[in-house]
Amino acid sequence: MSRSKKRVAAEILKVGVNRVRFDPEDLERIESAVTRQDIRRLIHSGSIWAEQEKGISSGRRKLKAMKKKLRGRGPGTKKGAKTSRMPRKEVWMRQVRVLRRYLRRLKERGELPPEQQRSLYKKVKGGEIRTLRRLKEVIEESRSR
Protein backbone atom coordinates (compact mmCIF):
# COMPACT_ATOMS: atom_id res chain seq x y z
CA MET A 1 0.00 0.00 0.00
CA SER A 2 1.21 3.48 -0.80
CA ARG A 3 2.95 5.07 2.18
CA SER A 4 2.07 8.55 0.99
CA LYS A 5 -1.68 7.75 1.05
CA LYS A 6 -1.34 6.44 4.58
CA ARG A 7 0.53 9.58 5.61
CA VAL A 8 -2.10 11.88 4.07
CA ALA A 9 -4.91 9.88 5.71
CA ALA A 10 -3.09 10.16 9.06
CA GLU A 11 -2.88 13.95 8.67
CA ILE A 12 -6.58 14.21 7.82
CA LEU A 13 -7.62 11.91 10.67
CA LYS A 14 -5.17 13.65 13.03
CA VAL A 15 -3.64 10.35 14.19
CA GLY A 16 -0.31 8.59 13.82
CA VAL A 17 0.47 6.63 10.64
CA ASN A 18 0.43 3.32 12.53
CA ARG A 19 -3.22 3.78 13.50
CA VAL A 20 -4.47 4.26 9.90
CA ARG A 21 -6.21 1.18 8.47
CA PHE A 22 -7.42 0.42 4.94
CA ASP A 23 -10.33 -1.85 4.06
CA PRO A 24 -8.79 -4.82 2.18
CA GLU A 25 -11.91 -5.09 -0.05
CA ASP A 26 -11.58 -1.47 -1.26
CA LEU A 27 -7.89 -1.54 -2.14
CA GLU A 28 -8.53 -0.70 -5.84
CA ARG A 29 -10.50 2.43 -4.88
CA ILE A 30 -7.77 3.45 -2.42
CA GLU A 31 -5.06 2.88 -5.06
CA SER A 32 -6.92 5.08 -7.52
CA ALA A 33 -7.23 7.96 -5.00
CA VAL A 34 -4.91 10.78 -5.97
CA THR A 35 -5.93 13.94 -4.13
CA ARG A 36 -6.58 14.71 -0.46
CA GLN A 37 -10.23 15.15 -1.41
CA ASP A 38 -10.31 11.56 -2.72
CA ILE A 39 -8.87 10.29 0.55
CA ARG A 40 -11.42 12.37 2.54
CA ARG A 41 -14.21 10.71 0.53
CA LEU A 42 -12.76 7.26 1.29
CA ILE A 43 -12.61 8.13 5.00
CA HIS A 44 -16.21 9.29 4.86
CA SER A 45 -17.30 6.08 3.10
CA GLY A 46 -15.49 3.95 5.71
CA SER A 47 -12.78 2.48 3.46
CA ILE A 48 -10.11 4.23 5.51
CA TRP A 49 -10.35 4.63 9.28
CA ALA A 50 -8.25 5.21 12.38
CA GLU A 51 -7.88 2.37 14.83
CA GLN A 52 -8.92 3.11 18.39
CA GLU A 53 -6.15 4.25 20.69
CA LYS A 54 -4.85 1.60 23.04
CA GLY A 55 -5.52 2.35 26.70
CA ILE A 56 -3.21 1.80 29.64
CA SER A 57 -4.12 -1.04 31.96
CA SER A 58 -4.83 0.09 35.51
CA GLY A 59 -4.07 -3.35 36.95
CA ARG A 60 -0.60 -2.43 38.19
CA ARG A 61 -1.88 0.79 39.73
CA LYS A 62 -4.67 -1.07 41.55
CA LEU A 63 -2.21 -3.64 42.89
CA LYS A 64 0.07 -0.91 44.17
CA ALA A 65 -2.87 0.85 45.87
CA MET A 66 -3.98 -2.39 47.47
CA LYS A 67 -0.50 -3.09 48.85
CA LYS A 68 -0.30 0.45 50.22
CA LYS A 69 -3.66 0.02 51.92
CA LEU A 70 -2.55 -3.21 53.61
CA ARG A 71 0.78 -1.81 54.75
CA GLY A 72 1.26 -0.82 58.37
CA ARG A 73 -1.51 -2.83 59.93
CA GLY A 74 0.67 -4.99 62.13
CA PRO A 75 0.88 -4.86 65.90
CA GLY A 76 4.01 -2.69 65.75
CA THR A 77 2.08 0.17 64.16
CA LYS A 78 -0.89 0.20 66.49
CA LYS A 79 -0.85 2.80 69.21
CA GLY A 80 -3.14 2.95 72.19
CA ALA A 81 -5.26 0.29 73.80
CA LYS A 82 -7.50 -2.09 71.90
CA THR A 83 -10.51 -0.12 73.11
CA SER A 84 -9.16 3.19 71.86
CA ARG A 85 -9.26 1.87 68.30
CA MET A 86 -12.69 0.27 68.68
CA PRO A 87 -14.54 1.45 71.81
CA ARG A 88 -16.12 -1.17 74.07
CA LYS A 89 -19.52 0.35 73.50
CA GLU A 90 -19.15 0.02 69.71
CA VAL A 91 -18.19 -3.66 70.03
CA TRP A 92 -21.12 -4.24 72.40
CA MET A 93 -23.61 -2.50 70.10
CA ARG A 94 -22.55 -4.53 67.09
CA GLN A 95 -22.77 -7.80 68.96
CA VAL A 96 -26.14 -7.08 70.58
CA ARG A 97 -27.60 -5.96 67.26
CA VAL A 98 -26.54 -9.23 65.63
CA LEU A 99 -28.15 -11.28 68.40
CA ARG A 100 -31.36 -9.24 68.46
CA ARG A 101 -31.68 -9.45 64.67
CA TYR A 102 -31.35 -13.25 64.87
CA LEU A 103 -33.99 -13.45 67.63
CA ARG A 104 -36.36 -11.24 65.61
CA ARG A 105 -35.99 -13.50 62.54
CA LEU A 106 -36.74 -16.63 64.56
CA LYS A 107 -39.79 -14.99 66.14
CA GLU A 108 -41.11 -13.83 62.73
CA ARG A 109 -40.69 -17.32 61.27
CA GLY A 110 -42.53 -18.75 64.24
CA GLU A 111 -39.58 -20.89 65.32
CA LEU A 112 -39.50 -19.29 68.79
CA PRO A 113 -42.48 -18.83 71.08
CA PRO A 114 -42.84 -15.19 72.21
CA GLU A 115 -42.15 -15.94 75.90
CA GLN A 116 -38.90 -17.78 75.08
CA GLN A 117 -37.87 -14.99 72.69
CA ARG A 118 -38.47 -12.45 75.48
CA SER A 119 -36.36 -14.38 78.01
CA LEU A 120 -33.51 -14.79 75.51
CA TYR A 121 -33.75 -11.10 74.64
CA LYS A 122 -33.30 -10.25 78.32
CA LYS A 123 -30.34 -12.64 78.60
CA VAL A 124 -28.72 -10.94 75.61
CA LYS A 125 -29.32 -7.55 77.19
CA GLY A 126 -27.85 -8.71 80.50
CA GLY A 127 -24.72 -10.06 78.83
CA GLU A 128 -25.46 -13.66 79.77
CA ILE A 129 -25.43 -14.58 76.07
CA ARG A 130 -22.65 -12.78 74.23
CA THR A 131 -22.20 -14.65 70.95
CA LEU A 132 -24.42 -15.94 68.19
CA ARG A 133 -22.93 -19.38 68.61
CA ARG A 134 -23.88 -19.45 72.31
CA LEU A 135 -27.38 -18.16 71.50
CA LYS A 136 -27.89 -21.02 69.03
CA GLU A 137 -26.64 -23.52 71.63
CA VAL A 138 -29.10 -22.22 74.25
CA ILE A 139 -31.97 -22.44 71.73
CA GLU A 140 -31.00 -26.03 70.82
CA GLU A 141 -30.79 -27.01 74.51
CA SER A 142 -34.27 -25.62 75.15
CA ARG A 143 -35.67 -27.51 72.14
CA SER A 144 -34.12 -30.82 73.18
CA ARG A 145 -35.73 -30.56 76.67
C-alpha positions as CSV (number, residue, x, y, z in Angstrom):
1,M,0.0,0.0,0.0
2,S,1.2,3.5,-0.8
3,R,3.0,5.1,2.2
4,S,2.1,8.6,1.0
5,K,-1.7,7.7,1.1
6,K,-1.3,6.4,4.6
7,R,0.5,9.6,5.6
8,V,-2.1,11.9,4.1
9,A,-4.9,9.9,5.7
10,A,-3.1,10.2,9.1
11,E,-2.9,13.9,8.7
12,I,-6.6,14.2,7.8
13,L,-7.6,11.9,10.7
14,K,-5.2,13.6,13.0
15,V,-3.6,10.4,14.2
16,G,-0.3,8.6,13.8
17,V,0.5,6.6,10.6
18,N,0.4,3.3,12.5
19,R,-3.2,3.8,13.5
20,V,-4.5,4.3,9.9
21,R,-6.2,1.2,8.5
22,F,-7.4,0.4,4.9
23,D,-10.3,-1.8,4.1
24,P,-8.8,-4.8,2.2
25,E,-11.9,-5.1,0.0
26,D,-11.6,-1.5,-1.3
27,L,-7.9,-1.5,-2.1
28,E,-8.5,-0.7,-5.8
29,R,-10.5,2.4,-4.9
30,I,-7.8,3.5,-2.4
31,E,-5.1,2.9,-5.1
32,S,-6.9,5.1,-7.5
33,A,-7.2,8.0,-5.0
34,V,-4.9,10.8,-6.0
35,T,-5.9,13.9,-4.1
36,R,-6.6,14.7,-0.5
37,Q,-10.2,15.2,-1.4
38,D,-10.3,11.6,-2.7
39,I,-8.9,10.3,0.6
40,R,-11.4,12.4,2.5
41,R,-14.2,10.7,0.5
42,L,-12.8,7.3,1.3
43,I,-12.6,8.1,5.0
44,H,-16.2,9.3,4.9
45,S,-17.3,6.1,3.1
46,G,-15.5,3.9,5.7
47,S,-12.8,2.5,3.5
48,I,-10.1,4.2,5.5
49,W,-10.4,4.6,9.3
50,A,-8.3,5.2,12.4
51,E,-7.9,2.4,14.8
52,Q,-8.9,3.1,18.4
53,E,-6.1,4.2,20.7
54,K,-4.8,1.6,23.0
55,G,-5.5,2.3,26.7
56,I,-3.2,1.8,29.6
57,S,-4.1,-1.0,32.0
58,S,-4.8,0.1,35.5
59,G,-4.1,-3.4,36.9
60,R,-0.6,-2.4,38.2
61,R,-1.9,0.8,39.7
62,K,-4.7,-1.1,41.6
63,L,-2.2,-3.6,42.9
64,K,0.1,-0.9,44.2
65,A,-2.9,0.9,45.9
66,M,-4.0,-2.4,47.5
67,K,-0.5,-3.1,48.8
68,K,-0.3,0.4,50.2
69,K,-3.7,0.0,51.9
70,L,-2.6,-3.2,53.6
71,R,0.8,-1.8,54.8
72,G,1.3,-0.8,58.4
73,R,-1.5,-2.8,59.9
74,G,0.7,-5.0,62.1
75,P,0.9,-4.9,65.9
76,G,4.0,-2.7,65.7
77,T,2.1,0.2,64.2
78,K,-0.9,0.2,66.5
79,K,-0.9,2.8,69.2
80,G,-3.1,2.9,72.2
81,A,-5.3,0.3,73.8
82,K,-7.5,-2.1,71.9
83,T,-10.5,-0.1,73.1
84,S,-9.2,3.2,71.9
85,R,-9.3,1.9,68.3
86,M,-12.7,0.3,68.7
87,P,-14.5,1.4,71.8
88,R,-16.1,-1.2,74.1
89,K,-19.5,0.3,73.5
90,E,-19.2,0.0,69.7
91,V,-18.2,-3.7,70.0
92,W,-21.1,-4.2,72.4
93,M,-23.6,-2.5,70.1
94,R,-22.5,-4.5,67.1
95,Q,-22.8,-7.8,69.0
96,V,-26.1,-7.1,70.6
97,R,-27.6,-6.0,67.3
98,V,-26.5,-9.2,65.6
99,L,-28.1,-11.3,68.4
100,R,-31.4,-9.2,68.5
101,R,-31.7,-9.4,64.7
102,Y,-31.3,-13.3,64.9
103,L,-34.0,-13.4,67.6
104,R,-36.4,-11.2,65.6
105,R,-36.0,-13.5,62.5
106,L,-36.7,-16.6,64.6
107,K,-39.8,-15.0,66.1
108,E,-41.1,-13.8,62.7
109,R,-40.7,-17.3,61.3
110,G,-42.5,-18.8,64.2
111,E,-39.6,-20.9,65.3
112,L,-39.5,-19.3,68.8
113,P,-42.5,-18.8,71.1
114,P,-42.8,-15.2,72.2
115,E,-42.1,-15.9,75.9
116,Q,-38.9,-17.8,75.1
117,Q,-37.9,-15.0,72.7
118,R,-38.5,-12.5,75.5
119,S,-36.4,-14.4,78.0
120,L,-33.5,-14.8,75.5
121,Y,-33.8,-11.1,74.6
122,K,-33.3,-10.3,78.3
123,K,-30.3,-12.6,78.6
124,V,-28.7,-10.9,75.6
125,K,-29.3,-7.6,77.2
126,G,-27.8,-8.7,80.5
127,G,-24.7,-10.1,78.8
128,E,-25.5,-13.7,79.8
129,I,-25.4,-14.6,76.1
130,R,-22.7,-12.8,74.2
131,T,-22.2,-14.6,71.0
132,L,-24.4,-15.9,68.2
133,R,-22.9,-19.4,68.6
134,R,-23.9,-19.4,72.3
135,L,-27.4,-18.2,71.5
136,K,-27.9,-21.0,69.0
137,E,-26.6,-23.5,71.6
138,V,-29.1,-22.2,74.2
139,I,-32.0,-22.4,71.7
140,E,-31.0,-26.0,70.8
141,E,-30.8,-27.0,74.5
142,S,-34.3,-25.6,75.2
143,R,-35.7,-27.5,72.1
144,S,-34.1,-30.8,73.2
145,R,-35.7,-30.6,76.7
